[in-house]
Amino acid sequence: MNFLKGTIIGMIAGACIGYMENESICKIMKKGEKRKKMLLKIGYDMFITRGYENTSVDEIIEKAQIAKGTYYYHFQSKEQML
C-alpha cells in the first residue's frame, strides 16, 4: 500500500520522488523529458527552414511520428514552443 502511494505521488509531482527503488517511474519521467526536447528540436528546425507561420502542429507531429494528443500533453499550443 505504501509503495502504491509513493508511486502515485511521484507520478503526480512529475518527478522521480517517493519510492526511488521503483526505477520505472524515473524512466517514464525521463522518456517524457526526452520526447519534449525532441519536439522542441523538430519545431525549431521547421520554424527556421519553413518559417513559424508556415509550420503547423500537424506537420510537427507527423515528423515526430507521434499522436496529436501526445503533442498537446507537452504543449498547449504552437506558441508555447517558442
C-alpha positions, 0 to 999 in steps of 0.5 A: 500500500505504501509503495502504491502511494509513493508511486502515485505521488511521484507520478503526480509531482512529475518527478522521480520522488517517493519510492526511488527503488521503483526505477520505472517511474524515473524512466517514464519521467525521463522518456517524457523529458526526452520526447519534449526536447525532441519536439522542441528540436523538430519545431525549431528546425521547421520554424527556421527552414519553413518559417513559424507561420508556415509550420503547423502542429500537424506537420510537427507531429507527423515528423515526430511520428507521434499522436496529436494528443501526445503533442498537446500533453507537452504543449498547449499550443504552437506558441508555447514552443517558442 
